[in-house]
Amino acid sequence: MRTKVIAVGVVVLVVACGLLVAQPQGRGGQRPAGQAGQPGQRGQRGQFDMERMRQMMNERMKTQLGASDAEWTVIEPRLTKVMTLSRQAGGGGRGMMGMFGSQRRGPQGAPGDRGPGGRPGPQGAGGRELSAVEKMAEQLRTTLENSASGAEQIKAQLLALRAAREKARQDLIKAQKELQQILTLRQEAQLVLMGMLN
């Protein structure tokens, strides 16, 4: 399972890096005039339209799978569910897949999703509600950062996190089967190579 999560993370990072490199630039690395603030482009340091990046990644995935518009309408939500559950089953913390999960900053780099002390608030990127795994992971992380936390509290939250991850694993198995049912053999093989299917 850990190998699969890493493989999915690598796919996402490669796609994201490709998108960043592909962004047009003018002289001195500056954006051409009139393009600042457009979806999918970087503005000030650390700013990026995550929704636009997700859309571009989906388009690339659609092309790689050779899916028609009609096929992708069915595949995309099930594939997204598998990717989300893969991340949750593997951790739910701040790993490589964190860019599609609990983000520190909202759209356009707005710090609206941050809670007290700069920690993630109850919502992730774009106002998305955090999953059970993400909530348990953040609670445990906060507890560990408090030197006064007792062993019983840590143990209880650790058990809760493991239980949430196990549920995510079971949900992932079900989601993978549902995705596999609508794929052609070639599409299934592509996703197996990507680590998204067994």
Sequence and secondary structure as in RCSB ss.txt:
>XXXX:A:sequence
MRTKVIAVGVVVLVVACGLLVAQPQGRGGQRPAGQAGQPGQRGQRGQFDMERMRQMMNERMKTQLGASDAEWTVI
EPRLTKVMTLSRQAGGGGRGMMGMFGSQRRGPQGAPGDRGPGGRPGPQGAGGRELSAVEKMAEQLRTTLENSASG
AEQIKAQLLALRAAREKARQDLIKAQKELQQILTLRQEAQLVLMGMLN
>XXXX:A:secstr
 HHHHHHHHHHHHHHHHHHHHHS   GGG   TT TT TTS  STT   HHHHHHHHHHHHHHHHT  HHHHHHH
HHHHHHHHHHHHHHHTSSSSGGGGGSS SS GGG GGGB GGG B SB GGG B  HHHHHHHHHHHHHH TT  
HHHHHHHHHHHHHHHHHHHHHHHHHHHHHHTT  HHHHHHHHHHTS  
